[in-house]
Amino acid sequence: MYKNYAQWRIDEDIDNIYEFSFDEYKQFRLAYPHGFHQTDREGRPVYIERVGQIDVDALYETSSLDRMLRYYTRIYETTL
């Protein structure tokens, strides 16, 4: 499993993920309200997704699935 993970990191060029620019972030956030909200009592980041307020049509007009996945990969890499 670790070998698959390591290969995925190479295939997706994860070590250079911070060079990825998600210019459509403002429109994306309007269609899909989400983000970090401070930390809990133990210092862990609190991430909130307002799933009930997603505008799916606007979401796919804003960006492609590949770009959205790359955006989330960057967020998760930052969180680590």
N, C-alpha and C positions, 0 to 999 in steps of 0.2 A: 504494500500500500504506500509506503514511504517513497519507493522508487517511482511510482505513478505520480505522486504529488510533486516530487522533484522534477520529473519530466514535464509536468503541466506548467510548473513555474518557468521552465526554460522555453517551452512552446509559446506561452502567453507573454513572455518577456516581462515577468512580474518585477524583476529587479529595476526596471526602468518605468514602472507604473506612474511615477510622479511627473513624468514628462507628458502624460496624457492630459489634454485640456478638454474639459466638458463645458464648452461655451454656451450650451443651451440650458445650463443649470437653472436659471431664473424661471424660464418657462416650464421646465421639468418639475420644479418644486411647486409651481402653481397647480399643475395637474396631479401631482403626487406629494401631498404634504408629509414631510418626514424630516428627521434630524435628531441630533444629540441635544439633550436638555440637562445640562449640569452633570452632577455625579450623585451617587447614592451615599449613604453614611460611611461606607467603607472605601469611598474614592473611585468606585467603578463608574464608567460613563453610562448614562441612561439614554437609550435610543428609542425614539417614539416614531411609529408609522401610523398615520391616520388612514387606515385602509378603507374605511367607509366613505371617505371623501375623494377617492381616486376617480379621476375622469379619464377612463381608459382610451377613449377616442382621441382626446387632446394629448395624452401621453405618447401615443404612437405617431401623432403628427409632429411632436416635438423632437423625437429621437428614434433611432433604430434600436432593436433589441441588443445587437452586438455592442453598441456604444453604452447602453444602459448597464449591461453586464460589466463592461470595463470600468464604468463609473463606480459600481458597487464593489468591484474588486479593489479599487483604489481606496475606498472608504474602509473596507475590512483590513486592508494592509496597514492603513494608518492607525486603526484601532489596536492592532497587534503591537 
